[in-house]
Structure formats: C-alpha cells, structure tokens
C-alpha cells in the first residue's frame, strides 16, 4: 500500500481538521435550506391569494365552479407546503447527522443517504403539487376569459 499524502495524514490525525471538514460538508445542504425557505414563501403567498379569492367568490352566486377549483388549489398548496417543510426538516437532519458522523467514530453514512433521498423525494412531490396548482390557476383564468 502506498503511503498517504501529507494532507491526508494531517487531516486524519487532527480532530480540528476533521471538524473543519464536517463544517465544509454541512455548508451545501444549508444553501438548500435557503432555497426551501424561498419556496415555502412562494407557496404561502399563493395560498394567501387563493384564500382571499375564495372569500370573494363565495359571495358570488355564479361562481360555484370557481369555488370548487379554488378549494382544489388550497388543498394542493397545503400539501405542497407540508412536503416542502418535511424536506427542510430532512435536510436539517442531513446537516446534523453529517456533523455528528464527522466528530464521532460511528459511520452514519446510511442515515445521511436515507435522509437526503427522502428529502429529494419530498421536494419533488412538493414541486409537482406546485405545478398542479399552477395548471389549475391557468385553467381558472382561461375559464373566466
């Protein structure tokens, strides 16, 4: 077996360098958390507009079909918000477990991989629900004009 390079020897022998590496590994998912927060803001804003519109439409006798579509949109956006929030929790778990794995001698890779895969599936579900809401909103606009 060839000797390890000096940097690898230093990293494996210094707990401080191991901690620095753990912090580096934790930074990328934190950027993902920022994007998730932005997405939650978009979903919340859309949901607020749908609710406000539903309150107006509820007073109109001719808009029963519109009210049904608005109810559907509220359900989609609520589910999307739930899935994106779950994504945020799972990404936070990835950060925490990655950090713990780096400062302990326990291999937590399977947990990190599982949390990350679940986070991506949850994010995809939330984005697909947001897409469905966008399509329903377009249908509502086309129906009115």
N, C-alpha and C positions, 0 to 999 in steps of 0.2 A: 504494500500500500504506500503510495507516495505521501510525502509529508504535507501537512496542511499549510496553506499560505499564512503569513504572519497575521493578517487581518482576521482570518478565521480563528486562529489560536487566541487572539486578544478578545474577540467577541465571545468565544465560548468560556473564557476564563474570568471575564469581568461581569459581575452582576449589573453594574451600571450600564454597560454597553448593551446587555440583554434587555434592560428596561427601556433604553433608548430605541431599540429595535421594536419592542412591543408598542411603544408610543407611535412609531412610524407606521406600523401595521394598522393601528387604530384610527389613523387620520382619514384614510379613504372612506370608510363607512360613515364617518362624521359628515363628510360632504354630501353623502347620500341622504343623511338625515335632514340636511338643509333643503334639499330638493323635495323631500317628502313633506316638510313643513309648508313649502310653497304650494305643493299640490293640494294639501288639505285646505289651504286658504282659498284656492280656486274653487274647490268643491263646496266649501261653506258659503262662498259668495253666490254660487249658482243656486244652492239650496235656498238661500235667503230670498233671491229673486223669484224662485218658483213659489215659495210660500206667500210672498206678497202678491203675486199674480193670482194665486188660488183664492186669496181673500177677496180680491176684486171680482173675479169670475163667479165666485159663489153667489154674489149679489145679482148676477145677470141670469135671467130665466132661459136665454137662448144658448147658453154656453155649456151645456151638460157634457158634450163630447170633449171640450177643452178641459173641463174639470177632471175628467177621467184621465186624460193624458198628463195633467199636472200631478195627479196622485201617483201615477206610474213613475214620473220623473222624481218625485220626492222619495219614493221607495228605492229607486236606483241610486240616487245620490247619497242616501243614508247608508246603503250597503257599501258603496264605494268609499265613503268616509271611514266606515268600520274597517274595511280591508286595508286601506292606506295607513290607518292608525296601528293596526296589527303589524304592518310592515315596519313602521317606526319602532315598535317595541322589539321586534325580532332583530332589526339592525342594531339597536342598542344592546341587545343580548350578545350579538356577534362581537361588538366592541368590548364588552365586559369580559366575555369568555376568552377572547384573544389575549387580552391583557392578563387575565388570570393564568392562562396557559403559559405565557411568557415568563411570569415571575414564579411559577411553581414547576415542579418536575413532572407533573401529570400531563399526558398528551390529550388535549381537549379538541383535537382536530375534527373528530367525528361530530361533536356538538356544534362547532363553528360551521362546518359544512351543512349540517342539517338546518340550523337556524337561517343560514344565508339562502339556501334553496327555498325554504318555506317563505322567507321574506320576498324573494323574487316572484314566487307563485302568487303570493298575496298582492304584491304590487301589480302584477299582470291582471289579476282579477279586478282590482280597483280601477285600473286604466280602461279595461274593457267595459266596465259599468259606466264610466265617464263617457266613453264613446257611444254607448247605447243612449245615454241621456242626450248627448249632442244630436244624435239622429232623431230622437223624439222631439227635441226642440225645433229641429228643422221641419219635421212633419207638421208641428203645430203652427209654425209660421206659414208654411205652404197652404195649410187648411184655411187660415184666416185671410190670405190674399189671393 
